[in-house]
Amino acid sequence: MFSITRRMRIIALSATLPNLADIGEWLGCRQDSTHYFDESFRPVPLTVHTLSMGSMNNAFLFDKSLDERVGPLVQRYSDGKQVLIFCASKKSTESLGGLLSQRIPIPAATLSLARSHAHLIETAQDPSLQSLLQRGVAYHHSGVCPDDRALVEQLYLLGAVYILCCTSTLAHGVNLPAHLVIIKGKLYEAIVLMKVLKSS
């Protein structure tokens, strides 16, 4: 059932809508009153770097080989600011988070914030996640309990997490700012995720 009130003046949608004009027409809007804001309206412009890392016949070995290449990219492009790394699997977020926590120097400001929020970090139910959070690194995926996911999001927003390894579920419905976003995976996975990120 469709009904619209005369008092309604603005409807704002945050999604990828290829048929925005059709929705405006369905709502009874004049053609000149439906607006689309593309990425040129972003307060901070996006810069996209696409790096080819070769290929392998074994998808598991290829994914593991990418783990070794992520650290240098974080150091080169992050400028010491927060990083989101999208991984193809839950296990990959956890293993990459562990690897980076041992190999990447975490900014002193992040470590200081992590120490000052130790009382929050201690509430993490997952001991592996708790250990990473103490070092300014975290992972986020659907297998992490809801309380721990909320904790990770809170600590990230507080600046106590420098690197957050996550699955694409984070791109749907969670709005976390990042200076650097890395999509670790195959080209088609990256293309799909880039479309979601650009529409966020």
C-alpha positions as CSV (number, residue, x, y, z in Angstrom):
1,M,0.0,0.0,0.0
2,F,1.3,3.4,-0.9
3,S,0.3,6.7,0.7
4,I,2.1,10.0,0.9
5,T,1.3,13.0,3.0
6,R,1.4,16.6,1.8
7,R,3.6,17.6,4.7
8,M,6.5,15.4,3.7
9,R,9.2,17.5,2.1
10,I,12.5,15.5,2.1
11,I,13.2,11.8,1.7
12,A,16.9,10.8,2.0
13,L,18.1,7.4,1.0
14,S,21.6,6.0,1.6
15,A,21.9,3.1,-0.8
16,T,22.9,2.1,-4.2
17,L,19.9,2.9,-6.3
18,P,20.3,2.6,-10.0
19,N,16.7,3.6,-10.6
20,L,16.5,6.7,-8.5
21,A,14.4,8.5,-11.1
22,D,11.9,5.7,-11.1
23,I,11.5,6.0,-7.3
24,G,11.1,9.7,-7.5
25,E,8.4,9.2,-10.2
26,W,6.7,6.6,-8.0
27,L,6.7,9.0,-5.1
28,G,5.1,11.7,-7.3
29,C,8.1,14.0,-7.3
30,R,8.8,16.5,-10.1
31,Q,11.7,15.4,-12.3
32,D,13.9,18.4,-11.2
33,S,13.4,17.6,-7.5
34,T,15.1,14.2,-7.4
35,H,18.9,14.6,-6.7
36,Y,21.7,12.1,-6.8
37,F,24.9,12.9,-4.9
38,D,27.9,11.0,-6.3
39,E,31.3,10.6,-4.8
40,S,32.3,14.1,-6.0
41,F,30.2,15.5,-3.1
42,R,32.3,13.6,-0.5
43,P,34.0,15.9,2.1
44,V,37.2,13.9,1.6
45,P,37.8,12.6,-1.9
46,L,38.6,8.9,-2.5
47,T,41.9,7.9,-4.0
48,V,42.0,4.4,-5.4
49,H,45.1,2.3,-5.9
50,T,44.8,-1.0,-7.6
51,L,47.7,-3.3,-7.1
52,S,48.2,-6.6,-8.9
53,M,49.7,-9.4,-6.8
54,G,49.9,-12.1,-9.5
55,S,47.9,-15.3,-9.3
56,M,48.0,-18.9,-8.1
57,N,45.9,-22.0,-8.9
58,N,45.4,-22.6,-5.2
59,A,43.0,-19.9,-3.7
60,F,44.0,-20.7,-0.1
61,L,47.8,-20.3,-0.8
62,F,47.0,-17.1,-2.8
63,D,45.1,-15.6,0.1
64,K,47.9,-16.5,2.5
65,S,50.5,-14.9,0.1
66,L,48.5,-11.7,0.2
67,D,48.9,-11.6,4.0
68,E,52.6,-11.0,3.6
69,R,52.0,-8.0,1.3
70,V,49.4,-6.2,3.4
71,G,51.8,-4.9,6.1
72,P,54.0,-2.9,3.7
73,L,50.8,-1.3,2.2
74,V,49.6,-0.2,5.6
75,Q,53.0,1.3,6.3
76,R,53.2,3.0,2.9
77,Y,49.6,4.5,2.7
78,S,48.2,4.8,6.2
79,D,50.1,7.9,7.4
80,G,49.7,6.5,10.9
81,K,45.9,6.8,10.7
82,Q,43.2,4.2,11.0
83,V,43.0,1.3,8.6
84,L,40.2,-1.0,7.6
85,I,41.2,-4.3,5.8
86,F,38.5,-6.3,4.2
87,C,39.2,-10.0,4.0
88,A,37.3,-12.8,2.2
89,S,36.8,-15.1,5.3
90,K,36.3,-14.9,9.0
91,K,39.5,-17.0,9.6
92,S,41.5,-14.6,7.3
93,T,40.5,-11.6,9.4
94,E,41.7,-13.3,12.6
95,S,45.0,-14.6,11.1
96,L,45.8,-11.3,9.4
97,G,45.1,-9.3,12.5
98,G,47.4,-11.6,14.5
99,L,50.2,-11.2,11.9
100,L,49.9,-7.5,11.6
101,S,49.8,-7.0,15.4
102,Q,53.3,-8.6,15.5
103,R,54.8,-6.9,12.4
104,I,53.4,-3.4,12.1
105,P,54.5,-0.6,14.4
106,I,51.3,0.7,16.1
107,P,51.2,4.5,16.6
108,A,52.0,5.5,20.2
109,A,48.7,7.5,20.3
110,T,46.7,4.4,19.5
111,L,48.5,2.3,22.1
112,S,48.0,5.1,24.7
113,L,44.2,5.1,24.0
114,A,44.1,1.3,24.2
115,R,45.7,1.5,27.6
116,S,43.4,4.2,28.8
117,H,40.4,2.0,27.7
118,A,41.8,-1.2,29.2
119,H,38.6,-1.5,31.4
120,L,36.6,-1.8,28.2
121,I,39.1,-4.1,26.5
122,E,38.9,-6.5,29.5
123,T,35.2,-7.0,28.8
124,A,35.9,-8.7,25.5
125,Q,34.6,-12.3,25.7
126,D,37.0,-13.7,23.0
127,P,40.5,-14.0,24.5
128,S,42.2,-13.7,21.1
129,L,40.3,-10.6,20.3
130,Q,41.1,-9.1,23.7
131,S,44.8,-9.7,23.2
132,L,44.8,-8.0,19.8
133,L,42.8,-5.0,21.2
134,Q,45.5,-4.4,23.8
135,R,47.9,-4.0,20.9
136,G,45.6,-1.6,18.9
137,V,44.4,-4.3,16.4
138,A,41.1,-6.0,16.0
139,Y,38.9,-8.2,13.8
140,H,35.2,-8.0,13.1
141,H,33.0,-10.6,11.4
142,S,29.7,-12.4,11.9
143,G,31.3,-15.1,14.0
144,V,32.3,-12.6,16.7
145,C,29.6,-12.3,19.4
146,P,27.4,-9.2,19.2
147,D,28.8,-7.7,22.4
148,D,32.4,-8.0,21.1
149,R,31.5,-6.6,17.7
150,A,29.9,-3.6,19.4
151,L,33.0,-3.2,21.6
152,V,35.3,-3.3,18.6
153,E,33.3,-0.6,16.8
154,Q,33.3,1.5,20.0
155,L,37.1,1.2,20.5
156,Y,37.7,1.9,16.8
157,L,35.6,5.1,17.0
158,L,37.5,6.1,20.2
159,G,40.8,5.7,18.3
160,A,42.0,2.8,20.3
161,V,42.1,0.5,17.2
162,Y,44.6,1.3,14.5
163,I,44.0,-1.7,12.2
164,L,40.6,-3.4,11.9
165,C,40.5,-6.6,9.8
166,C,36.9,-7.4,8.8
167,T,34.7,-9.2,6.4
168,S,32.3,-7.4,4.0
169,T,29.5,-7.5,6.5
170,L,31.1,-4.5,8.2
171,A,30.5,-2.5,5.0
172,H,26.7,-3.1,5.3
173,G,25.2,-0.9,8.0
174,V,28.3,0.1,10.0
175,N,29.8,3.5,9.3
176,L,33.4,3.6,10.5
177,P,35.7,6.3,9.1
178,A,39.1,5.2,7.8
179,H,42.1,6.9,6.2
180,L,43.0,3.7,4.4
181,V,40.8,0.8,3.2
182,I,42.5,-2.3,1.8
183,I,40.4,-4.9,0.0
184,K,42.5,-8.1,0.2
185,G,41.2,-10.6,-2.3
186,K,40.4,-11.3,-5.9
187,L,39.5,-8.7,-8.4
188,Y,35.8,-9.5,-8.6
189,E,35.5,-9.5,-4.7
190,A,37.2,-6.1,-4.7
191,I,34.9,-4.6,-7.4
192,V,31.7,-5.7,-5.5
193,L,33.0,-4.3,-2.2
194,M,34.2,-1.0,-3.8
195,K,30.6,-0.5,-5.1
196,V,29.3,-0.9,-1.5
197,L,31.9,1.3,0.0
198,K,31.4,4.1,-2.5
199,S,27.7,4.2,-1.8
200,S,28.3,4.4,1.9
